[in-house]
Amino acid sequence: MTKMWGDEPYYGLDEEFDPQWFLTEDQKKLQKELIEVCRKVLRPNAIESDRNNTYPRKNVDALAELGLLAAIAPKKYGCRAENHVGIVMIAETIARYGCPSTALIYMMHMVAVAGLVYRAHGNAEIQKLLRRMDKDALIGTASYTDPETGGHFWYPKVSGAKRVPEGWHVQKKAAWTTSSGYADWYISQTTSPDFKGNYADLSVFLFYKDEVKGSAGKWDAMGMHGNQSGPVEIDAIIPADRIVGWPGDGAKSNDEAIDPLAMLMYAGSYNGVALACIDVAKRHVTRKAHAQYGRRVADYPTIQDSFGRAVTDAQASRLFAFGLAKALDDATENGSWEIYEKDPNAMPRARFSSWAFEAKLLSTRLSSVVSDMMLQACGGRGYMRDLELERLVRDSKAGWVMGPSNEITAQLIGKWALFGPEAIDWWNQRVDEPVLMNELGKLDEAGKRRIIEKLRSELTAGKAAQ
Ligand SMILES: Cc1cc2nc3c(=O)[nH]c(=O)nc-3n(C[C@H](O)[C@H](O)[C@H](O)COP(=O)(O)OP(=O)(O)OC[C@H]3O[C@@H](n4cnc5c(N)ncnc54)[C@H](O)[C@@H]3O)c2cc1C
């Protein structure tokens, strides 16, 4: 079947290159509607956002009109109860046919929605927000990264919360937050109210925009110009029911809700960016001809080789993402978030964590590599703005550096593969005794005595403080 772009056949890869067998008939219908909204609304705004550094609010409104903001929330809150396969398809479609910045905005929004739906049961405030989300086009975001800990977003070193008579007093500084100053609501993670030094003791809170100091309009970056990922500061007293879950629930929330959804959304979004590059490059190389040889650029075997490798790598990453999404659907009663009502400690999504990180690594590496290949295939014309490849190349690079960066992610997967999940040591709590003893072995007697004295006085000071 020929894929259409308005009244014309789509200029990029046709539907035979799409793994449609993962989608239900409803999802295929939604995909078609979304492609049309991308053509008419998201894509023109992508160009405008990129040129003028503006937040694509109209794109968010268009997604709300399709009922996509609370897409994964249960039907009982008036939402679509979209499964993992559906959400990967939506992210890929937005990035591929519409606007990568909007895909990233949608990704951070959906990560935050996952945090909420995970603990919606028994919290009327969260349920109210989910019910209103599409009707009132309420865009959210996840403000996690502390300035001091870089891309290790699970490690909020300088943020904290206290119990107060009114509820919670939360103080948070985030170096980066998508939709900063534009979001209607935020979820954020800090150390827990009764924090005693264990950084695995985390809690999640919900804020509305008047409780957060964002930084609208300050985003000045290489690409993803519409994303507006700026610093956020929170110093707010919020009601008791704004804790998402309960004190100390943050690490579980990361493993079961935030990480699986974030990594799947990375995969959908950056696979989409890679496909967008292939699509616009295909349009160019099949139309541009060299008069001296009577050949199109696409007729050169080197160009065909480049497309062959790019398409194959893209398909591998897409199959990985959709396959993982399907496995998650099978493990969760078709993507249900109501399973935690029966058992709040159930962790079916976390079982797939290593796969989820692999999906992030594959897709963000794909978009970075394929965007370069397509730029080279298009030559000097690819370097110019009107082809739209130049914007996509800049947008394609963000996923690699976003937390956890691909260096950290690869290391994490490698460590897991070599030594098991316990070796990962998310919060830097394990003593590396072989290294410690090796370093101590380098000291002479005086040096060792100096260390002994230092440790002795630390122990004495600790005892006195007790
Ligand atoms: C477009 C965009 C949108 C974003 N949106 C959000 C958002 O909505 N919410 C949010 O919370 N954050 C967001 N972020 C932040 C993001 O998730 C990361 O926190 C941020 O990109 C990290 O940047 P940094 O300069 O602090 O990197 P650093 O962590 O300082 O890393 C610098 C370099 O050191 C390497 N490195 C770091 N640690 C290790 C290690 N242990 N081993 C090996 N190498 C290491 C990294 O790979 C990288 O090459 C966004 C970032 C971008 C670019």
The ligand as an SDF file (V2000), in Angstrom:
LIG
                    3D

 53 58  0  0  0  0  0  0  0  0999 V2000
   17.8240   18.4520   24.6030 C   0  0  0  0  0  0  0  0  0  0  0  0
   17.9510   18.0400   26.0340 C   0  0  0  0  0  0  0  0  0  0  0  0
   16.8100   17.9100   26.8240 C   0  0  0  0  0  0  0  0  0  0  0  0
   16.9100   17.5360   28.1670 C   0  0  0  0  0  0  0  0  0  0  0  0
   15.7750   17.4300   28.9280 N   0  0  0  0  0  0  0  0  0  0  0  0
   15.8410   17.0380   30.2380 C   0  0  0  0  0  0  0  0  0  0  0  0
   14.6560   16.9340   31.0480 C   0  0  0  0  0  0  0  0  0  0  0  0
   13.5410   17.1700   30.5930 O   0  0  0  0  0  0  0  0  0  0  0  0
   14.7760   16.5480   32.3420 N   0  0  0  0  0  0  0  0  0  0  0  0
   15.9850   16.2630   32.8890 C   0  0  0  0  0  0  0  0  0  0  0  0
   16.0220   15.8980   34.0590 O   0  0  0  0  0  0  0  0  0  0  0  0
   17.1500   16.3770   32.1510 N   0  0  0  0  0  0  0  0  0  0  0  0
   17.0770   16.7510   30.8430 C   0  0  0  0  0  0  0  0  0  0  0  0
   18.2280   16.8820   30.0840 N   0  0  0  0  0  0  0  0  0  0  0  0
   19.5170   16.6370   30.7220 C   0  0  0  0  0  0  0  0  0  0  0  0
   20.1170   15.3120   30.3460 C   0  0  0  0  0  0  0  0  0  0  0  0
   19.3120   14.2480   30.7330 O   0  0  0  0  0  0  0  0  0  0  0  0
   21.4900   15.1600   30.9840 C   0  0  0  0  0  0  0  0  0  0  0  0
   21.4090   15.3720   32.3420 O   0  0  0  0  0  0  0  0  0  0  0  0
   22.4690   16.1360   30.4210 C   0  0  0  0  0  0  0  0  0  0  0  0
   22.4490   16.0700   29.0250 O   0  0  0  0  0  0  0  0  0  0  0  0
   23.8530   15.8110   30.9410 C   0  0  0  0  0  0  0  0  0  0  0  0
   24.7270   16.8080   30.4890 O   0  0  0  0  0  0  0  0  0  0  0  0
   26.0720   17.1730   31.2830 P   0  0  0  0  0  0  0  0  0  0  0  0
   26.8030   18.1870   30.4810 O   0  0  0  0  0  0  0  0  0  0  0  0
   25.7610   17.4860   32.6980 O   0  0  0  0  0  0  0  0  0  0  0  0
   26.8340   15.7930   31.1690 O   0  0  0  0  0  0  0  0  0  0  0  0
   27.7920   15.0700   32.1650 P   0  0  0  0  0  0  0  0  0  0  0  0
   27.0290   14.0830   32.9650 O   0  0  0  0  0  0  0  0  0  0  0  0
   28.6570   16.0550   32.8960 O   0  0  0  0  0  0  0  0  0  0  0  0
   28.6980   14.2520   31.1430 O   0  0  0  0  0  0  0  0  0  0  0  0
   29.7850   14.8300   30.4150 C   0  0  0  0  0  0  0  0  0  0  0  0
   30.5600   13.7190   29.7010 C   0  0  0  0  0  0  0  0  0  0  0  0
   31.0800   12.7830   30.6800 O   0  0  0  0  0  0  0  0  0  0  0  0
   30.6550   11.4650   30.3600 C   0  0  0  0  0  0  0  0  0  0  0  0
   30.4040   10.7470   31.6220 N   0  0  0  0  0  0  0  0  0  0  0  0
   29.6880   11.1910   32.6880 C   0  0  0  0  0  0  0  0  0  0  0  0
   29.7000   10.2710   33.6730 N   0  0  0  0  0  0  0  0  0  0  0  0
   30.4130    9.2250   33.2170 C   0  0  0  0  0  0  0  0  0  0  0  0
   30.7770    7.9560   33.7560 C   0  0  0  0  0  0  0  0  0  0  0  0
   30.4000    7.5800   34.9770 N   0  0  0  0  0  0  0  0  0  0  0  0
   31.4930    7.1340   32.9890 N   0  0  0  0  0  0  0  0  0  0  0  0
   31.8900    7.4810   31.7310 C   0  0  0  0  0  0  0  0  0  0  0  0
   31.6080    8.6680   31.1720 N   0  0  0  0  0  0  0  0  0  0  0  0
   30.8700    9.5260   31.9020 C   0  0  0  0  0  0  0  0  0  0  0  0
   29.3620   11.6500   29.5700 C   0  0  0  0  0  0  0  0  0  0  0  0
   29.1040   10.5310   28.7760 O   0  0  0  0  0  0  0  0  0  0  0  0
   29.6770   12.8780   28.7430 C   0  0  0  0  0  0  0  0  0  0  0  0
   30.4490   12.5010   27.6300 O   0  0  0  0  0  0  0  0  0  0  0  0
   18.1790   17.2740   28.7310 C   0  0  0  0  0  0  0  0  0  0  0  0
   19.3340   17.4030   27.9310 C   0  0  0  0  0  0  0  0  0  0  0  0
   19.2300   17.7790   26.6040 C   0  0  0  0  0  0  0  0  0  0  0  0
   20.4940   17.9000   25.7760 C   0  0  0  0  0  0  0  0  0  0  0  0
  1  2  1  0
  2  3  1  0
  2 52  2  0
  3  4  2  0
  4  5  1  0
  4 50  1  0
  5  6  2  0
  6  7  1  0
  6 13  1  0
  7  8  2  0
  7  9  1  0
  9 10  1  0
 10 11  2  0
 10 12  1  0
 12 13  2  0
 13 14  1  0
 14 15  1  0
 14 50  1  0
 15 16  1  0
 16 17  1  0
 16 18  1  0
 18 19  1  0
 18 20  1  0
 20 21  1  0
 20 22  1  0
 22 23  1  0
 23 24  1  0
 24 25  2  0
 24 26  1  0
 24 27  1  0
 27 28  1  0
 28 29  2  0
 28 30  1  0
 28 31  1  0
 31 32  1  0
 32 33  1  0
 33 34  1  0
 33 48  1  0
 34 35  1  0
 35 36  1  0
 35 46  1  0
 36 37  1  0
 36 45  1  0
 37 38  2  0
 38 39  1  0
 39 40  1  0
 39 45  2  0
 40 41  1  0
 40 42  2  0
 42 43  1  0
 43 44  2  0
 44 45  1  0
 46 47  1  0
 46 48  1  0
 48 49  1  0
 50 51  2  0
 51 52  1  0
 52 53  1  0
M  END
$$$$
